[in-house]
């Protein structure tokens, strides 16, 4: 098996919001991979629905939660999908957040290793899976046991460091949140509700600190410095330039998550960005 062709730019959207019509339109715009975000069910029916609605775009999970669905179930789903749509599915898995999992969240690194062991035994190829990875330990695991890494909610500086850890070859596919609003105060107001949970989640707060942000940046609603570092906003050209910073820093692929302003149409926004990326 070979790694699916992900292209340079993809779209990250919560799996519940990927209608067949929306997926088909994004494929026509030229995006290389559609990332079904959140925690899609391990039977992967949502993945199958998007694949059935498209013809060539790669579909990836960002991510299947290892505490929610057992590896054998996910492997069986993978085999079903691979038989119907060979080479178009990239399985992203990860440990999620302690705050959402609760008491089951014990020894997440070991749990992830054991999950990969089952995927190996069940015939899920290494080249067709990626790991949600933020810190050095899981990034190294992604290089050793998967096609690569899918860091979420990071900046180009993190991408640069992640590439050093992964080395040459493994896929590096960070997610980047973007806002097509030029006024900084308005863009920051859109960003902060999304930021709220993540800066209080232990794994993300620790990663923000590794990225150079201080406790003062994480306090309250989050500093302007934190928001400006994590969210790309401004004109379409400025947003596209920030996305390309990840590519210059060593990313192979960037999955773009557009946060619309009030009254903005999501598909129109992705169409505007496609003109910058592919036009």
Buried (B, 14 or more C-beta within 10 A) or exposed (E): EEBBBBBBBBBBBBBEEBEEEBBBBBBEBBBBBBBBBBBBBBBBEBBBBBBEBBEEBBBBBBBBBBBBBEBEBBBBBBEBBBEEBEEBBBBBBBBBBBEEBEEEBEEBEEBBEEBBEBBBEBEBBBBBBBBBBBBEEBBBBBBEBBBBBBBBBBBBBBBBBBBEBBEEEBBBBBBBBBBBBEEEEBBBBBBBEBBEEBBEBEBBBEBBEBBEBEEEBBEEBBBEEBBBBBBBBBEBEBBBBBBBBBBEBBBBBBBBBBBBBEEBEBBEBBBBBBEBBEE
